[in-house]
Amino acid sequence: MSKERAKRRAAREHEAALKAAARAAESERRERRDARRRAIQLATTGRLPRLTPVGRPTGTLAHRRRVQTSLLLAMLLAVNVLVWVVRPDWPARLGALVVTVLAFPVLSTLVVRRR
């Protein structure tokens, strides 16, 4: 009984060692790939000056602006759905879509204030 348990434990330890070696090899490959990617980026686009900050702006004002823009977009989508349901003819539907696409930047400028 003890020899059998020892064999099973040795098999489990062997299996765990194989998995650990595979994880280590994968980690090594990932590190080499990331190093190559960083080197290429530094050699090419890393030299260019950054014109805009990286990432999404954070803060309460940026959050408020995102919420207002999302609400405006939802309202215009609801108008388009309403036109789609009420008017069966395609020219009216496409016209409402075109007007919505053209009106979004204007309404966004008017409704969403940039402080």
C-alpha positions as CSV (number, residue, x, y, z in Angstrom):
1,M,0.0,0.0,0.0
2,S,2.8,2.4,0.9
3,K,4.7,1.7,-2.3
4,E,1.6,2.4,-4.4
5,R,1.0,5.7,-2.6
6,A,4.7,6.6,-3.2
7,K,4.3,5.8,-6.9
8,R,1.2,7.9,-7.2
9,R,2.9,10.8,-5.3
10,A,5.9,10.5,-7.6
11,A,3.6,10.6,-10.6
12,R,1.8,13.6,-9.3
13,E,5.1,15.4,-8.6
14,H,6.3,14.5,-12.1
15,E,3.2,15.9,-13.6
16,A,3.4,19.1,-11.6
17,A,7.0,19.5,-12.6
18,L,6.1,19.1,-16.3
19,K,3.3,21.7,-15.9
20,A,5.7,24.1,-14.1
21,A,8.3,23.7,-16.8
22,A,5.7,24.4,-19.5
23,R,4.5,27.5,-17.6
24,A,8.1,28.7,-17.2
25,A,8.8,28.2,-20.9
26,E,5.6,30.0,-21.9
27,S,6.5,32.9,-19.6
28,E,10.0,33.1,-21.1
29,R,8.5,33.1,-24.6
30,R,6.1,35.9,-23.6
31,E,8.9,38.0,-22.1
32,R,11.0,37.6,-25.2
33,R,8.1,38.6,-27.4
34,D,7.3,41.6,-25.3
35,A,10.9,42.7,-25.3
36,R,11.0,42.4,-29.1
37,R,7.7,44.4,-29.4
38,R,9.1,47.2,-27.1
39,A,12.3,47.3,-29.0
40,I,10.5,47.7,-32.3
41,Q,8.2,50.3,-30.9
42,L,11.0,52.3,-29.5
43,A,12.9,52.1,-32.8
44,T,9.9,53.2,-34.9
45,T,7.0,55.1,-33.3
46,G,8.7,55.6,-30.0
47,R,10.8,58.3,-31.5
48,L,7.7,60.4,-32.5
49,P,6.5,63.0,-30.1
50,R,3.2,62.4,-28.4
51,L,0.6,64.9,-29.5
52,T,-2.3,63.8,-27.3
53,P,-2.3,62.2,-23.9
54,V,-2.6,58.5,-23.8
55,G,-5.8,56.9,-22.5
56,R,-9.2,58.1,-21.7
57,P,-9.6,61.3,-19.6
58,T,-10.6,60.6,-16.1
59,G,-12.3,62.8,-13.5
60,T,-15.8,64.0,-12.8
61,L,-16.1,66.4,-15.7
62,A,-15.0,63.8,-18.2
63,H,-17.4,61.3,-16.7
64,R,-20.3,63.8,-16.9
65,R,-19.4,64.6,-20.5
66,R,-19.4,60.9,-21.4
67,V,-22.8,60.4,-19.7
68,Q,-24.3,63.4,-21.5
69,T,-22.9,62.2,-24.8
70,S,-24.2,58.7,-24.2
71,L,-27.7,60.0,-23.3
72,L,-27.7,62.2,-26.5
73,L,-26.8,59.1,-28.5
74,A,-29.5,57.1,-26.9
75,M,-32.1,59.8,-27.5
76,L,-31.2,60.0,-31.2
77,L,-31.3,56.2,-31.5
78,A,-34.7,56.2,-29.9
79,V,-35.9,58.8,-32.5
80,N,-34.6,56.6,-35.3
81,V,-36.3,53.6,-33.9
82,L,-39.5,55.6,-33.6
83,V,-39.2,56.7,-37.2
84,W,-38.5,53.2,-38.2
85,V,-41.7,51.9,-36.5
86,V,-44.0,54.7,-37.6
87,R,-42.9,55.3,-41.2
88,P,-42.9,52.3,-43.4
89,D,-41.3,54.0,-46.4
90,W,-37.5,53.7,-46.9
91,P,-36.8,57.3,-47.9
92,A,-38.2,58.6,-44.6
93,R,-36.1,56.1,-42.7
94,L,-32.9,56.9,-44.6
95,G,-33.7,60.6,-44.3
96,A,-34.1,60.4,-40.5
97,L,-30.8,58.4,-40.4
98,V,-29.0,61.1,-42.4
99,V,-30.4,63.9,-40.4
100,T,-29.4,62.1,-37.2
101,V,-25.9,61.6,-38.4
102,L,-25.6,65.3,-39.4
103,A,-27.3,66.6,-36.3
104,F,-25.3,64.6,-33.8
105,P,-22.1,66.8,-33.9
106,V,-24.3,70.0,-33.7
107,L,-26.4,68.7,-30.8
108,S,-23.3,67.4,-29.1
109,T,-21.7,70.8,-29.3
110,L,-24.9,72.5,-28.0
111,V,-25.9,70.1,-25.3
112,V,-22.6,68.8,-24.0
113,R,-20.7,71.7,-22.5
114,R,-17.0,71.7,-22.4
115,R,-16.0,73.5,-19.3
